[in-house]
Amino acid sequence: MPELNDATRGRLLYGGDYNPEQWPEEIWHEDLRLMKSAGVTSVTLGVFSWSTLEPKPGEREFGWLDTLMDLMHDNGIGVVLATPTSSPPPWMGRLHPDTLPVTEEGRTEWWGGRQHFSHSSATYRRYAAAITEDLAARYGGHPALTMWHINNEYCTFDYGDESAAAFRRWLREKYGTLDALNEAWGTAFWSQGYDTWDGILPPRRPHYMRNPTQVLDFRRFTSDMLLECYVAERDIVRRHTPHLPVTTNFMPFWTGQDAWKWAEQEDVVSVDIYPDPADGWGAQYNAMIGDMTRSQARGPWMLMEQAAGPVNWRGVNHPKPRGLNRLWSLQSVAHGADAICYFQWRQSRQGAEKFHSGMVSHAGEQGRTFQETKQLGAELTLLSDAVAGSAVPAEVAVVHDWESWWADQQDGRISSEVDYPAVVRAWHRALWEAGHTTDFARPEQELSRYKLVVVPHLYLLTDAAVDNLVTYVRGGGTLVSGFHTGAADEDDRIRAGGMDARLRDLFGIATLQEWWPLDAGVTVQCDGFVGTLWSEELEAGSAETVAHYRSGELDGLPAVLRNGCAWYLSTLPEPGALRDLLARVADRAGARPVLTGLPAGVEAVRRGDLLFLFQHGRDKVTVSVPGRHHDLLSGSTVDGVVELGRYGVAVLRKAA
């Protein structure tokens, strides 16, 4: 399988989406001058160019792209060539309304934006294959081409008739018989039993709540249909260029893709990350998505998109303060990124994203954004040989699953206050604050390499996943689980006793009497900490009660249980308490922080033989680092102590 470094000669990529069709040709040469001065090594061309490449059905306008490909090659800049299939031209929707997606309310989503395609439309797939075939045939041998980028941010749900027919085919393949489907969906409830496949529809808007397992299967189906679209285009370009890697960009924590499954079909796993500069924990979010993407990739990954400054969709779109773009970019490198790229190169003057920043902002060459772009490019060049391709070690894993998240979102859930991404982020934050670099793992994945595994909250677990967690602990691993885990099987059927019996035995729980979700802003007092979001009425069996509830209806009952190396938290402790608890458990399990004694707000990450240090605050801090080191960024020698200023970074290698 081709990999990122095969196409880039073992260097870090630096660049971003380039949309020259938005600009007159004289600007192209100015862009090339600025790219070279900024150290740009890679641009992505063609992401949103379908109407420019195919202005009318079957016509091809490749001349402008020929010129750009040649210019990039002549200036030593590699091209990640995109298939433009995320934004069909207006003529397609006008001539072929079957290509347009339909919402769950039955409303057609029209052209005029992007992602306006039905993943199940045979017409759309035919046109997408044709433009992909012609691009691959024309540019597959071009010396500027280093990688293929398929589509962009696959995210479209479709509830229309063609999607309904595809859904029925998908269900036939999965279940085989209507009896099996009716059993899996529990259709005896509310008289939903199906007597014919033709009676099954996508979970369109009903009078009242929808069948949860039908919704879950539709999410699985949507992920698979979008993946089919990706694979179809991937296979076309692979046929022309089997030596070049192929990717598409994920959106972190978007519910529509099972990214574990998708990553297996990519040569390079890439992601778009947009932390909010106004979020005091933006650095932790950036680290979490880096850890998640590295785990999907099982190695180096590609930061396909980030913002050099503000975005344009948050209501209030904050710019990045001086130094923050550099800090978060180098943080992504530390967490395994071998490519640092942006949307986009030059900030657009028109269109829906004219207030979304670019590497060259509206302020131009002398603007702060571009000057910081130049600094980062120079520093990535310094680090490239030492970093590219190297591994990021982790002794701790966070178990995460898209299907469990999908099931947890059902209309009739116990608490709408439980937001799965927020719970996962809370647990990752606790480990991050405690100084641990973490991997992410899927529930069925072999886990014995990790000294500590945490399960923040997995409502749905397959039998194989339950057995895997039990096997991990029986083999000597330490497991910490959060609330409402293992309540349902893969069909969203509640397991007898409210939690899988194997997990109750693992955690030493005699009975789970009732779930007690907490209202927004309500907390529950426990021994030594405050619990938030959730609580449970448990009776301990073989487990030791580490902390009791000390208020409310559950006063005196277990809040935190320990049964050997298996821990169960029936509430979400406040951030400091969760951090301290996981730090203690990690220490007992033999998992050590990257560096001890760090000042608040300072992060340490090891990648290969390098130690990255990040000051995520604005004050000057002093960090103790045992031994003599060479700082690759400053060129200085560090002897036991490193000083970091506002948003400061040091990249250290032990001196000989």
Secondary structure, 3 states (H helix, E strand, C coil): CCCHHHHHCCCCEEEEEECHHHCCHHHHHHHHHHHHHHCCCEEEECCCCHHHHCCCCCCCCCHHHHHHHHHHHHCCCEEEEECCCCCCCHHHHHHCHHHCCECCCCCECCCCCCCCCCCCCHHHHHHHHHHHHHHHHHHCCCCCEEEEECCCCCCCCCCCHHHHHHHHHHHHHHHCCHHHHHHHHCCCHHHCCCCCHHHCCCCCCCCCCCCHHHHHHHHHHHHHHHHHHHHHHHHHHHHHCCCCCEECEECCCCCCCCHHHHHCCCCCCEEECCCCCCCCCHHHHHHHHHHHHHHHHCCCEEEEECCCCCCCCCCCCCCCCCCHHHHHHHHHHHCCEEEEEECCCECCCCCCCCCCCCCECCCCCCCHHHHHHHHHHHHHHHHHHHHCCCCCCCCEEEECCHHHHHHHCCCCCCCCCCCHHHHHHHHHHHHHHCCCCEEEECCCCCCCCCCEEEECCCCECCHHHHHHHHHHHHCCCEEEECCCCCCECCCCCECHHHCCHHHHHHHCEEEEEEEEECCCCCEEEECCEEEECEEEEEEECCCEEEEEECCHHHCCCEEEEEECCEEEECCEECHHHHHHHHHHHHHHHCCCCCCCCCCCCEEEEEECCEEEEEECCCCCEEEEEEEEEEECCCCCEEEEEEEECCCCEEEEEECC
